[in-house]
Amino acid sequence: MIIKDRNTLTALLVGSTHYVEMAPGKEAAIYYRTVDEAFMALPDGTRRTGTWRLTDTGYHVDWTDGPSAGWQIDVEPGRIGYLDAGGVERGHVSRIVPGDAAALSQVLP
């Protein structure tokens, strides 16, 4: 079931760090600090900051000096998937931790 309800998406995302397994042993961390600010660390160590907004079908992220993309959260019993705008699963949530669990919003040296 794709979550389109704005209140549900806000509650699921804002203030939490999502750990998303992109491939076996390759995990990204995404922290949605506010209703419009996000931080990410990719498996290769690349870090990004950006803005995000809710849409009618999910949400859209614009990474500073990086890509922009629409996303959907697909929930099934025992699994939460991250789907791209075309409906293709690009990863699944391995855990959700309250707060900035990976210190993604801290200023880099």
TORPA-609520 format. One record per atom (N, C-alpha, C): residue number from 1; atom name; x negated, y negated, z negated. Coordinates in steps of 0.1 Angstrom, whole numbers. Example, Ala and Ser with C-alpha at 12.3 -4.5 7.8 and 13.67 -1.06 7.14 Angstrom:
% residues 2
<atom seq="1" atom="N" X="-132" Y="57" Z="-78"/>
<atom seq="1" atom="CA" X="-123" Y="45" Z="-78"/>
<atom seq="1" atom="C" X="-132" Y="33" Z="-78"/>
<atom seq="2" atom="N" X="-128" Y="22" Z="-71"/>
<atom seq="2" atom="CA" X="-137" Y="11" Z="-71"/>
<atom seq="2" atom="C" X="-129" Y="0" Z="-79"/>
END
This chain:
% residues 109
<atom seq="1" atom="N" X="-8" Y="12" Z="0"/>
<atom seq="1" atom="CA" X="0" Y="0" Z="0"/>
<atom seq="1" atom="C" X="-9" Y="-12" Z="0"/>
<atom seq="2" atom="N" X="-7" Y="-21" Z="10"/>
<atom seq="2" atom="CA" X="-15" Y="-33" Z="11"/>
<atom seq="2" atom="C" X="-9" Y="-43" Z="2"/>
<atom seq="3" atom="N" X="-17" Y="-49" Z="-7"/>
<atom seq="3" atom="CA" X="-12" Y="-60" Z="-16"/>
<atom seq="3" atom="C" X="-11" Y="-73" Z="-9"/>
<atom seq="4" atom="N" X="1" Y="-78" Z="-7"/>
<atom seq="4" atom="CA" X="3" Y="-91" Z="-1"/>
<atom seq="4" atom="C" X="9" Y="-102" Z="-11"/>
<atom seq="5" atom="N" X="13" Y="-97" Z="-22"/>
<atom seq="5" atom="CA" X="19" Y="-106" Z="-32"/>
<atom seq="5" atom="C" X="8" Y="-115" Z="-38"/>
<atom seq="6" atom="N" X="9" Y="-128" Z="-37"/>
<atom seq="6" atom="CA" X="-1" Y="-137" Z="-41"/>
<atom seq="6" atom="C" X="-4" Y="-137" Z="-56"/>
<atom seq="7" atom="N" X="6" Y="-135" Z="-64"/>
<atom seq="7" atom="CA" X="4" Y="-134" Z="-78"/>
<atom seq="7" atom="C" X="-4" Y="-122" Z="-82"/>
<atom seq="8" atom="N" X="-1" Y="-111" Z="-75"/>
<atom seq="8" atom="CA" X="-9" Y="-98" Z="-78"/>
<atom seq="8" atom="C" X="-23" Y="-99" Z="-73"/>
<atom seq="9" atom="N" X="-25" Y="-105" Z="-62"/>
<atom seq="9" atom="CA" X="-39" Y="-107" Z="-57"/>
<atom seq="9" atom="C" X="-47" Y="-116" Z="-66"/>
<atom seq="10" atom="N" X="-41" Y="-127" Z="-70"/>
<atom seq="10" atom="CA" X="-48" Y="-136" Z="-79"/>
<atom seq="10" atom="C" X="-52" Y="-129" Z="-92"/>
<atom seq="11" atom="N" X="-43" Y="-121" Z="-97"/>
<atom seq="11" atom="CA" X="-46" Y="-114" Z="-110"/>
<atom seq="11" atom="C" X="-57" Y="-104" Z="-108"/>
<atom seq="12" atom="N" X="-57" Y="-97" Z="-97"/>
<atom seq="12" atom="CA" X="-67" Y="-87" Z="-94"/>
<atom seq="12" atom="C" X="-80" Y="-93" Z="-91"/>
<atom seq="13" atom="N" X="-81" Y="-104" Z="-85"/>
<atom seq="13" atom="CA" X="-94" Y="-110" Z="-80"/>
<atom seq="13" atom="C" X="-100" Y="-120" Z="-90"/>
<atom seq="14" atom="N" X="-93" Y="-130" Z="-93"/>
<atom seq="14" atom="CA" X="-98" Y="-142" Z="-100"/>
<atom seq="14" atom="C" X="-104" Y="-138" Z="-114"/>
<atom seq="15" atom="N" X="-116" Y="-142" Z="-116"/>
<atom seq="15" atom="CA" X="-123" Y="-139" Z="-129"/>
<atom seq="15" atom="C" X="-129" Y="-125" Z="-131"/>
<atom seq="16" atom="N" X="-130" Y="-118" Z="-120"/>
<atom seq="16" atom="CA" X="-135" Y="-104" Z="-120"/>
<atom seq="16" atom="C" X="-146" Y="-102" Z="-110"/>
<atom seq="17" atom="N" X="-155" Y="-93" Z="-113"/>
<atom seq="17" atom="CA" X="-165" Y="-88" Z="-103"/>
<atom seq="17" atom="C" X="-160" Y="-74" Z="-98"/>
<atom seq="18" atom="N" X="-159" Y="-74" Z="-85"/>
<atom seq="18" atom="CA" X="-156" Y="-61" Z="-78"/>
<atom seq="18" atom="C" X="-168" Y="-55" Z="-73"/>
<atom seq="19" atom="N" X="-171" Y="-42" Z="-76"/>
<atom seq="19" atom="CA" X="-182" Y="-35" Z="-70"/>
<atom seq="19" atom="C" X="-176" Y="-26" Z="-59"/>
<atom seq="20" atom="N" X="-180" Y="-28" Z="-47"/>
<atom seq="20" atom="CA" X="-175" Y="-22" Z="-35"/>
<atom seq="20" atom="C" X="-185" Y="-13" Z="-29"/>
<atom seq="21" atom="N" X="-182" Y="0" Z="-28"/>
<atom seq="21" atom="CA" X="-191" Y="10" Z="-22"/>
<atom seq="21" atom="C" X="-189" Y="9" Z="-7"/>
<atom seq="22" atom="N" X="-199" Y="4" Z="0"/>
<atom seq="22" atom="CA" X="-198" Y="2" Z="15"/>
<atom seq="22" atom="C" X="-202" Y="15" Z="22"/>
<atom seq="23" atom="N" X="-211" Y="23" Z="16"/>
<atom seq="23" atom="CA" X="-215" Y="36" Z="22"/>
<atom seq="23" atom="C" X="-221" Y="43" Z="9"/>
<atom seq="24" atom="N" X="-223" Y="56" Z="10"/>
<atom seq="24" atom="CA" X="-229" Y="63" Z="-1"/>
<atom seq="24" atom="C" X="-242" Y="57" Z="-6"/>
<atom seq="25" atom="N" X="-242" Y="53" Z="-18"/>
<atom seq="25" atom="CA" X="-254" Y="46" Z="-24"/>
<atom seq="25" atom="C" X="-256" Y="32" Z="-21"/>
<atom seq="26" atom="N" X="-247" Y="26" Z="-13"/>
<atom seq="26" atom="CA" X="-248" Y="12" Z="-9"/>
<atom seq="26" atom="C" X="-236" Y="4" Z="-15"/>
<atom seq="27" atom="N" X="-238" Y="-4" Z="-25"/>
<atom seq="27" atom="CA" X="-228" Y="-11" Z="-32"/>
<atom seq="27" atom="C" X="-230" Y="-26" Z="-31"/>
<atom seq="28" atom="N" X="-219" Y="-33" Z="-28"/>
<atom seq="28" atom="CA" X="-219" Y="-48" Z="-29"/>
<atom seq="28" atom="C" X="-211" Y="-52" Z="-41"/>
<atom seq="29" atom="N" X="-215" Y="-64" Z="-47"/>
<atom seq="29" atom="CA" X="-208" Y="-70" Z="-58"/>
<atom seq="29" atom="C" X="-202" Y="-83" Z="-54"/>
<atom seq="30" atom="N" X="-189" Y="-85" Z="-57"/>
<atom seq="30" atom="CA" X="-183" Y="-97" Z="-53"/>
<atom seq="30" atom="C" X="-176" Y="-103" Z="-66"/>
<atom seq="31" atom="N" X="-179" Y="-116" Z="-69"/>
<atom seq="31" atom="CA" X="-173" Y="-122" Z="-81"/>
<atom seq="31" atom="C" X="-164" Y="-134" Z="-76"/>
<atom seq="32" atom="N" X="-151" Y="-133" Z="-79"/>
<atom seq="32" atom="CA" X="-142" Y="-143" Z="-76"/>
<atom seq="32" atom="C" X="-140" Y="-152" Z="-88"/>
<atom seq="33" atom="N" X="-148" Y="-163" Z="-89"/>
<atom seq="33" atom="CA" X="-148" Y="-171" Z="-101"/>
<atom seq="33" atom="C" X="-135" Y="-179" Z="-103"/>
<atom seq="34" atom="N" X="-130" Y="-185" Z="-92"/>
<atom seq="34" atom="CA" X="-118" Y="-193" Z="-93"/>
<atom seq="34" atom="C" X="-109" Y="-189" Z="-82"/>
<atom seq="35" atom="N" X="-98" Y="-197" Z="-80"/>
<atom seq="35" atom="CA" X="-88" Y="-194" Z="-70"/>
<atom seq="35" atom="C" X="-94" Y="-198" Z="-56"/>
<atom seq="36" atom="N" X="-106" Y="-204" Z="-56"/>
<atom seq="36" atom="CA" X="-111" Y="-207" Z="-42"/>
<atom seq="36" atom="C" X="-127" Y="-206" Z="-41"/>
<atom seq="37" atom="N" X="-133" Y="-200" Z="-51"/>
<atom seq="37" atom="CA" X="-148" Y="-199" Z="-51"/>
<atom seq="37" atom="C" X="-152" Y="-184" Z="-53"/>
<atom seq="38" atom="N" X="-161" Y="-179" Z="-45"/>
<atom seq="38" atom="CA" X="-166" Y="-165" Z="-46"/>
<atom seq="38" atom="C" X="-181" Y="-165" Z="-44"/>
<atom seq="39" atom="N" X="-187" Y="-154" Z="-50"/>
<atom seq="39" atom="CA" X="-201" Y="-151" Z="-49"/>
<atom seq="39" atom="C" X="-202" Y="-136" Z="-45"/>
<atom seq="40" atom="N" X="-213" Y="-133" Z="-38"/>
<atom seq="40" atom="CA" X="-215" Y="-119" Z="-33"/>
<atom seq="40" atom="C" X="-229" Y="-115" Z="-33"/>
<atom seq="41" atom="N" X="-232" Y="-103" Z="-36"/>
<atom seq="41" atom="CA" X="-246" Y="-97" Z="-34"/>
<atom seq="41" atom="C" X="-244" Y="-85" Z="-26"/>
<atom seq="42" atom="N" X="-250" Y="-84" Z="-14"/>
<atom seq="42" atom="CA" X="-249" Y="-73" Z="-5"/>
<atom seq="42" atom="C" X="-259" Y="-62" Z="-9"/>
<atom seq="43" atom="N" X="-257" Y="-50" Z="-4"/>
<atom seq="43" atom="CA" X="-266" Y="-39" Z="-8"/>
<atom seq="43" atom="C" X="-281" Y="-42" Z="-5"/>
<atom seq="44" atom="N" X="-284" Y="-50" Z="6"/>
<atom seq="44" atom="CA" X="-297" Y="-53" Z="10"/>
<atom seq="44" atom="C" X="-304" Y="-64" Z="2"/>
<atom seq="45" atom="N" X="-296" Y="-70" Z="-8"/>
<atom seq="45" atom="CA" X="-301" Y="-80" Z="-17"/>
<atom seq="45" atom="C" X="-297" Y="-94" Z="-12"/>
<atom seq="46" atom="N" X="-291" Y="-95" Z="0"/>
<atom seq="46" atom="CA" X="-286" Y="-108" Z="4"/>
<atom seq="46" atom="C" X="-275" Y="-113" Z="-5"/>
<atom seq="47" atom="N" X="-276" Y="-126" Z="-9"/>
<atom seq="47" atom="CA" X="-266" Y="-132" Z="-18"/>
<atom seq="47" atom="C" X="-259" Y="-143" Z="-10"/>
<atom seq="48" atom="N" X="-246" Y="-145" Z="-13"/>
<atom seq="48" atom="CA" X="-239" Y="-155" Z="-6"/>
<atom seq="48" atom="C" X="-229" Y="-162" Z="-16"/>
<atom seq="49" atom="N" X="-226" Y="-174" Z="-13"/>
<atom seq="49" atom="CA" X="-216" Y="-182" Z="-20"/>
<atom seq="49" atom="C" X="-206" Y="-186" Z="-9"/>
<atom seq="50" atom="N" X="-193" Y="-188" Z="-13"/>
<atom seq="50" atom="CA" X="-184" Y="-192" Z="-4"/>
<atom seq="50" atom="C" X="-170" Y="-196" Z="-10"/>
<atom seq="51" atom="N" X="-161" Y="-199" Z="-1"/>
<atom seq="51" atom="CA" X="-147" Y="-202" Z="-5"/>
<atom seq="51" atom="C" X="-138" Y="-191" Z="0"/>
<atom seq="52" atom="N" X="-127" Y="-190" Z="-7"/>
<atom seq="52" atom="CA" X="-117" Y="-180" Z="-2"/>
<atom seq="52" atom="C" X="-103" Y="-186" Z="-5"/>
<atom seq="53" atom="N" X="-93" Y="-181" Z="2"/>
<atom seq="53" atom="CA" X="-80" Y="-185" Z="1"/>
<atom seq="53" atom="C" X="-70" Y="-174" Z="4"/>
<atom seq="54" atom="N" X="-59" Y="-174" Z="-3"/>
<atom seq="54" atom="CA" X="-49" Y="-164" Z="0"/>
<atom seq="54" atom="C" X="-42" Y="-167" Z="13"/>
<atom seq="55" atom="N" X="-38" Y="-156" Z="20"/>
<atom seq="55" atom="CA" X="-31" Y="-157" Z="33"/>
<atom seq="55" atom="C" X="-18" Y="-149" Z="32"/>
<atom seq="56" atom="N" X="-10" Y="-149" Z="42"/>
<atom seq="56" atom="CA" X="2" Y="-141" Z="42"/>
<atom seq="56" atom="C" X="-1" Y="-126" Z="42"/>
<atom seq="57" atom="N" X="-12" Y="-122" Z="47"/>
<atom seq="57" atom="CA" X="-15" Y="-108" Z="48"/>
<atom seq="57" atom="C" X="-26" Y="-103" Z="38"/>
<atom seq="58" atom="N" X="-32" Y="-112" Z="30"/>
<atom seq="58" atom="CA" X="-42" Y="-108" Z="20"/>
<atom seq="58" atom="C" X="-50" Y="-121" Z="17"/>
<atom seq="59" atom="N" X="-62" Y="-122" Z="21"/>
<atom seq="59" atom="CA" X="-70" Y="-134" Z="18"/>
<atom seq="59" atom="C" X="-81" Y="-135" Z="29"/>
<atom seq="60" atom="N" X="-87" Y="-147" Z="29"/>
<atom seq="60" atom="CA" X="-98" Y="-150" Z="39"/>
<atom seq="60" atom="C" X="-109" Y="-156" Z="31"/>
<atom seq="61" atom="N" X="-121" Y="-152" Z="35"/>
<atom seq="61" atom="CA" X="-134" Y="-157" Z="29"/>
<atom seq="61" atom="C" X="-142" Y="-164" Z="39"/>
<atom seq="62" atom="N" X="-147" Y="-176" Z="36"/>
<atom seq="62" atom="CA" X="-157" Y="-183" Z="44"/>
<atom seq="62" atom="C" X="-170" Y="-184" Z="36"/>
<atom seq="63" atom="N" X="-180" Y="-176" Z="40"/>
<atom seq="63" atom="CA" X="-193" Y="-176" Z="33"/>
<atom seq="63" atom="C" X="-202" Y="-187" Z="39"/>
<atom seq="64" atom="N" X="-208" Y="-195" Z="30"/>
<atom seq="64" atom="CA" X="-217" Y="-206" Z="34"/>
<atom seq="64" atom="C" X="-229" Y="-200" Z="42"/>
<atom seq="65" atom="N" X="-231" Y="-205" Z="54"/>
<atom seq="65" atom="CA" X="-242" Y="-200" Z="62"/>
<atom seq="65" atom="C" X="-240" Y="-185" Z="65"/>
<atom seq="66" atom="N" X="-228" Y="-180" Z="66"/>
<atom seq="66" atom="CA" X="-225" Y="-166" Z="68"/>
<atom seq="66" atom="C" X="-212" Y="-164" Z="75"/>
<atom seq="67" atom="N" X="-207" Y="-152" Z="75"/>
<atom seq="67" atom="CA" X="-195" Y="-149" Z="83"/>
<atom seq="67" atom="C" X="-183" Y="-154" Z="76"/>
<atom seq="68" atom="N" X="-172" Y="-155" Z="83"/>
<atom seq="68" atom="CA" X="-158" Y="-158" Z="78"/>
<atom seq="68" atom="C" X="-150" Y="-146" Z="82"/>
<atom seq="69" atom="N" X="-141" Y="-141" Z="73"/>
<atom seq="69" atom="CA" X="-133" Y="-129" Z="76"/>
<atom seq="69" atom="C" X="-121" Y="-129" Z="68"/>
<atom seq="70" atom="N" X="-111" Y="-122" Z="74"/>
<atom seq="70" atom="CA" X="-99" Y="-119" Z="66"/>
<atom seq="70" atom="C" X="-100" Y="-106" Z="60"/>
<atom seq="71" atom="N" X="-94" Y="-104" Z="48"/>
<atom seq="71" atom="CA" X="-95" Y="-91" Z="41"/>
<atom seq="71" atom="C" X="-81" Y="-87" Z="35"/>
<atom seq="72" atom="N" X="-79" Y="-75" Z="33"/>
<atom seq="72" atom="CA" X="-68" Y="-69" Z="26"/>
<atom seq="72" atom="C" X="-72" Y="-60" Z="16"/>
<atom seq="73" atom="N" X="-64" Y="-59" Z="5"/>
<atom seq="73" atom="CA" X="-67" Y="-49" Z="-6"/>
<atom seq="73" atom="C" X="-56" Y="-38" Z="-4"/>
<atom seq="74" atom="N" X="-61" Y="-26" Z="-2"/>
<atom seq="74" atom="CA" X="-52" Y="-14" Z="0"/>
<atom seq="74" atom="C" X="-53" Y="-5" Z="-13"/>
<atom seq="75" atom="N" X="-41" Y="-4" Z="-19"/>
<atom seq="75" atom="CA" X="-41" Y="4" Z="-32"/>
<atom seq="75" atom="C" X="-34" Y="17" Z="-30"/>
<atom seq="76" atom="N" X="-40" Y="28" Z="-34"/>
<atom seq="76" atom="CA" X="-34" Y="41" Z="-34"/>
<atom seq="76" atom="C" X="-37" Y="47" Z="-48"/>
<atom seq="77" atom="N" X="-30" Y="57" Z="-52"/>
<atom seq="77" atom="CA" X="-34" Y="63" Z="-65"/>
<atom seq="77" atom="C" X="-48" Y="67" Z="-66"/>
<atom seq="78" atom="N" X="-56" Y="62" Z="-75"/>
<atom seq="78" atom="CA" X="-70" Y="65" Z="-77"/>
<atom seq="78" atom="C" X="-80" Y="59" Z="-67"/>
<atom seq="79" atom="N" X="-75" Y="49" Z="-59"/>
<atom seq="79" atom="CA" X="-84" Y="43" Z="-49"/>
<atom seq="79" atom="C" X="-79" Y="29" Z="-46"/>
<atom seq="80" atom="N" X="-89" Y="20" Z="-45"/>
<atom seq="80" atom="CA" X="-86" Y="6" Z="-40"/>
<atom seq="80" atom="C" X="-96" Y="4" Z="-29"/>
<atom seq="81" atom="N" X="-91" Y="1" Z="-17"/>
<atom seq="81" atom="CA" X="-99" Y="-1" Z="-5"/>
<atom seq="81" atom="C" X="-99" Y="-15" Z="-1"/>
<atom seq="82" atom="N" X="-110" Y="-19" Z="5"/>
<atom seq="82" atom="CA" X="-112" Y="-33" Z="11"/>
<atom seq="82" atom="C" X="-111" Y="-30" Z="26"/>
<atom seq="83" atom="N" X="-100" Y="-36" Z="32"/>
<atom seq="83" atom="CA" X="-98" Y="-35" Z="47"/>
<atom seq="83" atom="C" X="-101" Y="-48" Z="54"/>
<atom seq="84" atom="N" X="-107" Y="-47" Z="66"/>
<atom seq="84" atom="CA" X="-110" Y="-59" Z="73"/>
<atom seq="84" atom="C" X="-97" Y="-64" Z="80"/>
<atom seq="85" atom="N" X="-97" Y="-75" Z="87"/>
<atom seq="85" atom="CA" X="-85" Y="-80" Z="94"/>
<atom seq="85" atom="C" X="-78" Y="-71" Z="103"/>
<atom seq="86" atom="N" X="-86" Y="-61" Z="109"/>
<atom seq="86" atom="CA" X="-81" Y="-52" Z="118"/>
<atom seq="86" atom="C" X="-75" Y="-39" Z="111"/>
<atom seq="87" atom="N" X="-75" Y="-39" Z="98"/>
<atom seq="87" atom="CA" X="-70" Y="-28" Z="90"/>
<atom seq="87" atom="C" X="-79" Y="-16" Z="88"/>
<atom seq="88" atom="N" X="-92" Y="-18" Z="91"/>
<atom seq="88" atom="CA" X="-102" Y="-8" Z="90"/>
<atom seq="88" atom="C" X="-109" Y="-9" Z="76"/>
<atom seq="89" atom="N" X="-109" Y="2" Z="69"/>
<atom seq="89" atom="CA" X="-115" Y="2" Z="55"/>
<atom seq="89" atom="C" X="-130" Y="0" Z="57"/>
<atom seq="90" atom="N" X="-136" Y="-10" Z="50"/>
<atom seq="90" atom="CA" X="-150" Y="-13" Z="50"/>
<atom seq="90" atom="C" X="-157" Y="-9" Z="38"/>
<atom seq="91" atom="N" X="-149" Y="-5" Z="27"/>
<atom seq="91" atom="CA" X="-155" Y="-1" Z="15"/>
<atom seq="91" atom="C" X="-144" Y="2" Z="5"/>
<atom seq="92" atom="N" X="-147" Y="8" Z="-6"/>
<atom seq="92" atom="CA" X="-137" Y="10" Z="-17"/>
<atom seq="92" atom="C" X="-143" Y="6" Z="-30"/>
<atom seq="93" atom="N" X="-134" Y="2" Z="-39"/>
<atom seq="93" atom="CA" X="-138" Y="-3" Z="-52"/>
<atom seq="93" atom="C" X="-143" Y="8" Z="-61"/>
<atom seq="94" atom="N" X="-155" Y="7" Z="-66"/>
<atom seq="94" atom="CA" X="-160" Y="17" Z="-75"/>
<atom seq="94" atom="C" X="-157" Y="13" Z="-89"/>
<atom seq="95" atom="N" X="-156" Y="0" Z="-92"/>
<atom seq="95" atom="CA" X="-152" Y="-5" Z="-105"/>
<atom seq="95" atom="C" X="-149" Y="-20" Z="-104"/>
<atom seq="96" atom="N" X="-141" Y="-25" Z="-114"/>
<atom seq="96" atom="CA" X="-138" Y="-39" Z="-115"/>
<atom seq="96" atom="C" X="-142" Y="-42" Z="-129"/>
<atom seq="97" atom="N" X="-150" Y="-53" Z="-131"/>
<atom seq="97" atom="CA" X="-155" Y="-57" Z="-144"/>
<atom seq="97" atom="C" X="-151" Y="-72" Z="-146"/>
<atom seq="98" atom="N" X="-145" Y="-75" Z="-158"/>
<atom seq="98" atom="CA" X="-141" Y="-89" Z="-161"/>
<atom seq="98" atom="C" X="-153" Y="-97" Z="-161"/>
<atom seq="99" atom="N" X="-152" Y="-110" Z="-156"/>
<atom seq="99" atom="CA" X="-163" Y="-119" Z="-156"/>
<atom seq="99" atom="C" X="-173" Y="-118" Z="-146"/>
<atom seq="100" atom="N" X="-184" Y="-125" Z="-147"/>
<atom seq="100" atom="CA" X="-195" Y="-125" Z="-137"/>
<atom seq="100" atom="C" X="-205" Y="-114" Z="-141"/>
<atom seq="101" atom="N" X="-201" Y="-102" Z="-140"/>
<atom seq="101" atom="CA" X="-208" Y="-90" Z="-145"/>
<atom seq="101" atom="C" X="-222" Y="-89" Z="-139"/>
<atom seq="102" atom="N" X="-224" Y="-93" Z="-127"/>
<atom seq="102" atom="CA" X="-237" Y="-92" Z="-120"/>
<atom seq="102" atom="C" X="-244" Y="-105" Z="-119"/>
<atom seq="103" atom="N" X="-240" Y="-115" Z="-127"/>
<atom seq="103" atom="CA" X="-246" Y="-129" Z="-127"/>
<atom seq="103" atom="C" X="-247" Y="-135" Z="-113"/>
<atom seq="104" atom="N" X="-237" Y="-133" Z="-105"/>
<atom seq="104" atom="CA" X="-238" Y="-138" Z="-91"/>
<atom seq="104" atom="C" X="-237" Y="-153" Z="-90"/>
<atom seq="105" atom="N" X="-230" Y="-159" Z="-100"/>
<atom seq="105" atom="CA" X="-228" Y="-174" Z="-99"/>
<atom seq="105" atom="C" X="-240" Y="-182" Z="-104"/>
<atom seq="106" atom="N" X="-250" Y="-175" Z="-110"/>
<atom seq="106" atom="CA" X="-261" Y="-182" Z="-116"/>
<atom seq="106" atom="C" X="-270" Y="-187" Z="-104"/>
<atom seq="107" atom="N" X="-276" Y="-199" Z="-106"/>
<atom seq="107" atom="CA" X="-285" Y="-205" Z="-96"/>
<atom seq="107" atom="C" X="-297" Y="-196" Z="-94"/>
<atom seq="108" atom="N" X="-300" Y="-194" Z="-81"/>
<atom seq="108" atom="CA" X="-312" Y="-186" Z="-78"/>
<atom seq="108" atom="C" X="-324" Y="-195" Z="-79"/>
<atom seq="109" atom="N" X="-336" Y="-189" Z="-83"/>
<atom seq="109" atom="CA" X="-348" Y="-197" Z="-84"/>
<atom seq="109" atom="C" X="-353" Y="-202" Z="-70"/>
END
